[in-house]
Amino acid sequence: MATQVFADEELERLRGFPEIGRDELFRFFTLTSADVAFVDPGRGRGPADRLGLAVTLSTLPWLGFVPDKVSAAPPVAVARLAGRLAVDPAELRSYGRRAKTRTEHLRLVAKHPGWRLPTTLELKELDEFLLARALEHDSPTLLFRLACEYLISARVIRPDPVTVVERVAHARAEAQRETFDRLAHEFTEQRCTTLDGLLVTDPEIRTTRLRWLSTGPVEASPAAVKAEVSKLEFLRSMDADSLDLSVLPAERRRFLATVGRRLTAQAMERRDPQRRYPILLTLLAQSATDVLDEVVQLFDQAVSARESKAERKMRDALAERGKAAVHAAGAAGRAAIRRRVRAGFASLLRPGRLSADPGQMG
């Protein structure tokens, strides 16, 4: 069960110490006076036991559990604790050779800051928490992380990661059953027949309605607007626009609709009715909203495209008109200059305007 979420190597990593950051080092591996008194040598503990106990005390609020191999704690954290206790960091290598010592120290540490081992009651509360989260999120890795954070906030020592993963798998299965139960009143015989009809190839569109509804437009064109309007009419004929699925969290509705768009009709048919019908129903309800938004957006884009095209044509026409006016003005100007030049020469050639003596010219 656990290997379906985490590989064996990842499970081993989750059982051990991760890398530690600067903020975590100062936050969790700074011993107070009370902490130092808790591991005081006056209680008859040697250097290795004192340092091991200090590592256990600091690790529990950091990770929510204490790895079996305490000696594998980050060296920088061990050095910080050893400096506070005035012991050699190398002493930790000999700590915990007896499993009983580690267990006794963990129990002592759990009592000191108010932590507790998980009992049937704590695990039941964890199940309730995970069910609520699983109705919003279906990712097992996310649910695992949320479970760990919940246990730390509740000061419950995290059990083995396999146990947590199994609780996550149980919560996901319960979320599927809860989803169907909340929508059960919608699944009349007629409604179920209609939903199954989405998986059958429709001769009119030459594909299944499921794929048809899941395929969006590729461009803002009159044909695309017409196709989306057809979808909207189809959805309204099935009363998809009046479906009230508020009994499900919004995240759950979006997740189911996304699954519906991703799966093929054949894959959807292979799912049992308890999972298939909630997916198809939420897909219809979500599509009724999405397609309406798409129609409005496409229409707006189509109108904007027409306006832009008209503006470009007008600018081009005005530019051509301006060029023609400039050309005409230039031609008229050149003609006027030629007329003035000819008139000037004509006046110079009038009788009496030119002297016979070239020296008098000018």
C-alpha positions in Angstrom: 0.0 0.0 0.0 2.7 2.5 1.0 4.9 1.8 -2.0 2.1 3.0 -4.2 2.8 6.5 -2.9 6.5 6.4 -1.9 9.3 4.2 -3.2 11.3 2.1 -0.6 14.1 4.6 -0.7 11.7 7.5 0.0 10.2 5.6 2.9 13.6 5.1 4.4 14.3 8.8 4.0 11.1 9.6 5.8 12.2 7.5 8.7 15.5 9.3 9.1 16.9 12.8 9.6 16.6 15.3 6.8 19.0 18.2 6.1 18.5 21.1 8.6 18.4 24.8 7.8 19.7 27.7 9.8 16.3 28.7 11.1 15.5 25.2 12.2 18.8 24.8 13.9 18.3 27.8 16.1 14.7 27.2 16.7 14.7 23.5 17.7 18.3 22.9 18.9 18.6 25.7 21.4 18.4 24.2 24.9 16.7 26.3 27.6 17.7 26.2 31.3 14.8 23.8 31.9 16.0 21.6 29.1 19.5 21.5 30.5 18.1 20.6 33.9 16.1 17.8 32.3 19.3 16.1 31.0 21.4 17.1 34.0 24.2 14.8 35.0 22.9 14.8 38.5 20.4 12.2 37.4 23.2 9.7 36.9 23.5 9.9 33.1 26.7 9.7 31.3 27.8 12.1 28.5 26.5 9.8 25.7 23.1 9.5 27.3 22.8 13.2 28.1 23.7 14.1 24.5 21.4 11.5 23.1 18.6 12.6 25.3 19.2 16.2 24.2 19.0 15.2 20.6 15.8 13.4 21.2 14.4 16.3 23.1 15.2 18.7 20.2 14.2 16.4 17.3 10.7 15.6 18.5 9.2 19.1 18.0 11.3 19.5 14.8 10.2 16.3 13.0 7.2 15.1 15.0 9.1 11.8 15.7 12.6 10.6 16.6 14.5 8.4 14.1 15.8 5.1 15.5 19.4 6.0 14.6 19.8 9.1 16.8 23.5 9.2 16.2 22.7 10.1 12.5 21.4 13.5 13.6 22.9 16.5 11.6 26.4 17.1 12.9 25.9 20.9 13.2 22.9 20.3 15.5 24.8 17.7 17.6 27.7 20.1 17.9 25.4 22.9 19.1 23.8 20.7 21.7 27.2 19.3 22.8 28.6 22.8 23.3 25.6 23.7 25.5 26.1 20.5 27.6 29.9 20.8 27.6 30.4 17.3 26.2 32.2 15.9 23.2 30.0 15.5 20.1 31.7 12.2 19.4 30.0 10.8 22.5 26.8 10.4 20.5 28.3 7.5 18.5 28.0 5.2 21.5 24.4 6.3 22.3 21.4 4.0 21.9 23.2 0.7 21.6 20.4 -0.7 23.7 16.9 -0.2 22.0 15.4 -0.1 25.5 17.4 3.1 26.3 16.1 4.9 23.2 12.5 3.8 24.0 12.8 5.0 27.6 14.3 8.3 26.6 11.5 8.9 24.0 8.9 8.3 26.7 10.6 10.7 29.0 10.9 13.3 26.3 7.3 12.9 25.3 6.1 13.6 28.8 8.5 16.6 29.3 7.0 18.9 26.6 3.5 17.3 26.7 3.7 15.0 23.7 2.0 11.6 23.6 2.2 8.4 21.7 -0.6 7.7 19.2 -3.5 5.7 20.6 -6.7 4.5 19.0 -8.3 7.9 19.9 -5.5 9.9 18.3 -5.6 7.8 15.2 -9.3 8.2 14.9 -9.0 12.0 15.1 -6.3 11.8 12.5 -8.7 9.9 10.2 -11.4 12.5 10.7 -8.9 15.3 9.8 -7.7 13.4 6.7 -11.2 12.8 5.5 -12.0 16.5 5.6 -8.8 17.3 3.7 -9.3 14.4 1.3 -12.6 16.0 0.3 -10.6 19.1 -0.8 -7.4 17.5 -2.1 -6.8 14.1 -3.6 -3.0 14.1 -3.8 -1.6 11.4 -1.5 1.7 13.1 -1.0 0.0 16.4 0.0 -2.3 14.5 2.4 0.7 12.8 3.9 2.4 16.1 4.5 -0.8 17.6 6.0 -1.1 14.5 8.3 2.4 15.1 9.6 1.7 18.7 10.2 -1.5 17.9 12.0 0.2 15.4 14.3 2.9 17.9 15.2 0.3 20.5 16.0 -1.6 18.0 18.2 1.7 16.9 19.8 1.2 13.3 18.8 4.3 11.4 17.9 4.2 10.4 14.3 4.0 6.6 13.7 5.9 4.8 11.0 5.3 6.5 7.6 3.7 3.3 6.3 1.0 3.7 8.9 0.4 7.3 7.9 0.2 6.4 4.2 -2.3 3.7 5.0 -4.4 6.2 6.8 -4.2 8.5 3.8 -5.3 5.7 1.5 -8.3 5.0 3.8 -9.2 8.7 3.9 -9.2 8.9 0.1 -11.5 5.9 -0.2 -13.8 7.4 2.4 -13.8 10.7 0.5 -15.0 8.9 -2.6 -17.8 7.2 -0.7 -18.7 10.5 1.1 -18.9 12.2 -2.3 -21.3 9.7 -3.7 -23.5 9.8 -0.6 -23.8 13.6 -0.7 -24.9 13.5 -4.3 -27.0 10.3 -4.1 -30.2 12.3 -4.4 -29.2 13.5 -7.9 -28.6 10.0 -9.2 -32.1 9.0 -10.3 -32.4 6.3 -12.9 -33.1 8.8 -15.7 -30.1 11.0 -14.6 -27.8 8.0 -14.6 -28.9 7.0 -18.1 -28.3 10.5 -19.3 -24.8 10.5 -17.7 -23.9 7.2 -19.3 -25.1 8.7 -22.6 -22.1 11.1 -22.5 -19.8 8.1 -23.0 -21.5 6.9 -26.3 -20.4 8.2 -29.7 -23.0 10.6 -31.0 -23.5 10.4 -34.8 -24.3 14.1 -35.0 -20.9 15.2 -33.7 -19.0 12.0 -34.5 -17.5 11.6 -31.1 -18.7 11.2 -27.5 -20.3 14.1 -25.7 -17.7 13.7 -23.0 -14.9 14.4 -25.4 -16.9 17.1 -27.1 -17.5 19.0 -23.8 -13.9 18.6 -22.8 -12.4 20.0 -26.0 -12.2 23.8 -26.0 -12.0 26.3 -28.9 -8.6 27.0 -30.5 -9.4 30.4 -31.9 -11.9 33.3 -31.5 -13.9 32.9 -34.7 -17.6 32.9 -35.5 -17.4 29.2 -36.0 -15.9 28.8 -32.5 -18.6 30.9 -31.0 -21.3 28.9 -32.7 -19.8 25.6 -31.5 -19.6 26.8 -27.9 -23.2 28.1 -28.1 -24.2 24.6 -29.2 -22.5 23.2 -26.1 -24.3 25.7 -23.9 -27.7 24.7 -25.5 -26.9 21.0 -24.9 -25.9 21.6 -21.3 -29.0 23.6 -20.6 -31.2 20.9 -22.1 -29.8 18.6 -19.4 -30.4 21.2 -16.7 -26.7 21.4 -16.0 -26.9 25.1 -15.3 -29.4 24.5 -12.5 -27.4 21.8 -10.7 -26.6 22.6 -7.1 -23.5 20.8 -5.9 -22.7 23.1 -3.0 -22.8 20.0 -0.7 -19.2 19.3 -2.0 -16.3 21.6 -1.3 -15.3 23.8 -4.3 -11.9 22.1 -4.5 -13.6 18.7 -4.7 -15.8 19.9 -7.5 -12.9 21.3 -9.5 -10.9 18.1 -8.9 -13.7 15.8 -10.1 -14.4 18.0 -13.2 -10.7 17.9 -14.0 -10.6 14.1 -13.8 -13.7 14.0 -16.1 -12.0 16.1 -18.7 -8.8 14.0 -18.5 -10.3 10.5 -18.8 -11.4 8.9 -22.0 -14.9 7.5 -22.4 -13.5 4.0 -22.2 -11.6 4.7 -19.0 -14.7 6.3 -17.5 -16.8 3.3 -18.3 -14.4 1.1 -16.5 -14.9 3.0 -13.3 -17.6 1.7 -10.9 -20.8 3.8 -10.7 -19.9 5.1 -7.3 -16.9 6.9 -8.8 -18.2 7.5 -12.3 -21.4 9.3 -11.7 -20.0 12.0 -9.3 -17.3 12.7 -11.9 -19.7 13.1 -14.8 -22.2 15.1 -12.8 -19.6 17.6 -11.6 -18.2 17.8 -15.1 -21.6 18.8 -16.4 -22.1 21.5 -13.7 -18.6 22.9 -14.2 -19.0 22.9 -17.9 -22.2 24.9 -17.7 -20.3 27.6 -16.0 -17.1 27.3 -18.1 -18.8 27.2 -21.5 -20.9 30.3 -20.7 -17.7 32.1 -19.7 -16.1 30.9 -22.9 -18.9 32.1 -25.1 -18.8 35.5 -23.6 -15.0 35.6 -23.9 -15.0 34.4 -27.5 -17.7 36.9 -28.5 -15.7 39.7 -26.9 -12.5 38.5 -28.7 -14.3 38.2 -32.0 -15.8 41.7 -31.7 -12.4 43.1 -30.7 -10.8 41.4 -33.6 -13.4 42.9 -36.0 -12.8 46.4 -34.5 -9.0 46.0 -34.8 -9.4 45.0 -38.4 -11.6 47.9 -39.2 -9.2 50.3 -37.4 -6.3 48.9 -39.5 -8.3 49.4 -42.7 -9.2 53.0 -41.7 -5.6 53.8 -40.9 -4.4 52.3 -44.2 -7.1 54.3 -46.1 -6.2 57.5 -44.3 -2.5 56.9 -45.0 -3.2 56.3 -48.7 -5.3 59.5 -48.8 -2.6 61.4 -47.1 0.0 60.2 -49.6 -2.3 61.1 -52.5 -2.8 64.6 -51.0 1.0 65.1 -50.6 1.6 63.9 -54.1 -1.1 66.2 -55.5 0.3 69.1 -53.5 3.7 68.4 -54.7 2.6 68.3 -58.3 0.7 71.5 -58.0 3.7 73.2 -56.4 6.0 72.1 -59.1 3.6 73.4 -61.8 3.4 76.7 -60.0 7.2 77.1 -59.9 7.4 76.3 -63.6 4.8 78.9 -64.3 6.7 81.6 -62.3 10.0 80.7 -64.0 8.4 81.0 -67.4 6.8 84.3 -66.5 10.1 85.6 -65.3 11.9 84.8 -68.5 9.0 86.2 -70.5 9.4 89.6 -68.7 13.1 89.7 -69.3 12.6 89.1 -73.0 10.2 92.1 -73.4 11.5 94.9 -75.8 13.6 97.5 -74.1 14.3 95.3 -71.0 17.6 94.0 -72.4 20.5 96.4 -73.4 22.4 96.0 -76.6 25.6 96.6 -74.7 26.5 93.6 -72.7 28.4 95.7 -70.2 25.1 97.4 -69.2 23.5 94.1 -68.4 23.2 93.1 -64.9 
